[in-house]
Amino acid sequence: MKTKQITQANADEQIKALYQTAFPEEEQIPWDDLLRLIDRMPLDFTAYYDGDNFIGFTIVYQRQPFNWFWYFAVREQLRGKGYGQEILSALIDRYKDSPNILDMESPDQPCDNIEQRQRRHRFYLRNGFRDTHVYRTYDGITYTIMMMGEGTFTQQDYDDIIRELQHFWWK
């Protein structure tokens, strides 16, 4: 699998289209704002390819004491073919020296895509993440925070991340 670091200059329409279709609108930062954040924040925005075939992307907010696996998307027609596992394994290896967190739509909240959420939750559990029992509700969607590595994650930690994001966004 090939990787490419994404910048404002090389973010293409395939990546933008996946971003806009893989995540509910209320979870998306406007595309132009997201591209501006690449230069303002310590973001690892990586696209993944099988040869020349675009597979997906990840965005990791690199910070201490843990990294936030912020966005992770695989093209819909390629899901279930092992690409997500390969990408997550590479991320885990890359960031193995510090705890990692992610937030995902709660697998317990009633919704139209409950099976997808529960599958995603099991995927992360199989790969070493655990539930932190920290939740956040935003625009009617409850998110569960999962963590890999030593330590704990609190509501204050989550609030700190959101405050940092807002600082960079409005800077």
C-alpha positions in Angstrom: 0.0 0.0 0.0 1.3 3.4 -0.9 0.7 6.5 1.1 0.7 10.2 0.3 0.8 13.1 2.8 -2.1 15.5 1.9 -1.5 19.2 1.9 -3.7 22.1 0.7 -1.9 22.0 -2.6 -2.4 18.3 -3.4 -5.9 17.5 -1.8 -7.8 16.3 -4.8 -11.5 15.8 -5.7 -11.4 12.0 -4.8 -10.4 12.7 -1.3 -12.9 15.6 -1.0 -15.7 13.4 -2.4 -14.9 10.6 0.1 -14.8 13.0 3.0 -18.2 14.5 2.0 -19.9 11.1 1.6 -18.3 9.0 4.4 -19.2 11.3 7.3 -22.6 12.8 8.1 -22.8 16.5 7.3 -23.0 17.4 11.0 -19.6 15.7 11.6 -17.8 17.5 8.8 -15.8 20.7 9.1 -16.3 22.6 5.8 -13.7 21.3 3.3 -12.0 24.6 2.8 -11.7 25.1 6.6 -10.3 21.6 7.0 -7.6 22.3 4.4 -6.7 25.5 6.2 -6.3 23.5 9.4 -3.6 21.4 7.8 -1.2 24.3 8.0 -2.3 25.4 11.4 -2.4 22.2 13.4 -0.1 19.2 13.7 -2.3 17.1 11.5 -1.2 13.9 9.8 -3.5 13.8 6.7 -2.6 10.7 4.8 -4.2 9.2 1.6 -3.8 5.5 0.9 -3.5 3.8 -2.5 -3.3 0.3 -3.9 -1.1 1.1 -6.9 -2.8 4.1 -8.4 -6.2 3.2 -7.0 -7.3 5.5 -4.2 -8.5 3.5 -1.1 -9.1 6.1 1.6 -7.6 8.5 4.0 -6.9 9.2 7.7 -6.4 12.4 9.7 -4.6 12.2 13.0 -4.3 15.1 15.3 -0.8 14.6 16.8 -0.7 15.9 20.4 0.3 15.0 23.9 -0.4 13.0 25.9 -2.3 11.1 23.1 -3.1 11.2 19.4 -6.6 11.6 18.2 -7.5 9.4 15.2 -9.9 12.1 14.0 -11.1 10.9 10.5 -10.7 7.4 9.0 -12.5 6.6 5.7 -12.3 3.9 3.1 -14.2 4.2 -0.2 -17.5 2.4 0.1 -17.0 0.0 -2.7 -13.7 -1.1 -1.1 -15.0 -1.7 2.4 -14.9 -5.3 3.7 -11.9 -6.1 1.6 -9.2 -5.8 4.3 -8.1 -2.3 3.4 -9.5 -0.7 6.6 -7.6 -3.3 8.6 -4.4 -2.7 6.8 -4.7 1.1 7.2 -5.6 0.8 10.9 -2.7 -1.6 11.6 -0.3 0.9 9.9 -1.7 3.8 12.0 -1.4 1.8 15.2 2.2 0.9 14.4 3.1 4.4 13.5 1.6 5.8 16.7 2.5 2.9 19.0 4.7 5.0 21.3 1.7 7.0 22.8 -1.9 6.3 23.7 -4.4 6.9 20.9 -8.1 7.9 21.0 -10.9 8.1 18.6 -14.5 9.0 18.8 -17.3 7.2 16.8 -21.0 7.4 16.7 -22.4 5.4 19.6 -23.2 1.7 18.8 -26.0 1.9 21.3 -27.9 5.0 20.1 -31.0 4.2 18.0 -30.3 5.2 14.4 -30.7 4.2 10.8 -27.2 2.7 10.5 -27.0 0.8 13.8 -25.6 -2.3 12.2 -22.8 -0.3 10.6 -22.0 1.4 13.9 -21.9 -1.9 15.8 -19.6 -3.4 13.2 -17.3 -0.4 13.4 -17.3 -0.7 17.2 -16.4 -4.4 17.1 -13.6 -3.6 14.5 -12.0 -1.2 16.9 -12.3 -3.5 19.9 -10.7 -6.3 17.9 -7.8 -4.0 17.1 -7.0 -3.2 20.8 -9.2 -0.1 21.5 -11.3 -0.1 24.6 -14.3 2.0 25.6 -13.4 4.9 27.9 -17.0 5.4 29.1 -16.7 9.0 28.0 -19.5 10.2 25.7 -20.4 13.4 24.0 -23.6 14.4 22.3 -23.4 16.9 19.4 -26.3 17.7 17.0 -28.3 14.8 18.3 -25.5 12.2 17.8 -23.9 10.6 20.7 -20.2 9.7 20.3 -18.3 7.1 22.3 -14.7 7.7 22.9 -12.4 4.7 22.5 -8.7 4.5 23.6 -5.7 2.3 22.9 -2.7 2.4 25.2 -1.9 3.1 28.8 -3.8 5.6 30.9 -7.3 7.0 31.1 -9.3 9.5 29.1 -11.7 11.9 30.8 -14.4 14.3 29.8 -11.9 17.1 30.6 -9.5 15.6 28.1 -12.2 15.6 25.4 -13.1 19.2 26.2 -9.5 20.2 26.0 -9.2 18.7 22.4 -12.4 20.5 21.3 -11.1 23.8 22.8 -7.8 23.3 20.9 -9.6 22.6 17.7 -11.7 25.7 18.1 -8.6 27.8 18.8 -6.9 26.6 15.6 -10.1 27.0 13.6 -10.8 30.6 14.6 -7.1 31.6 14.7 
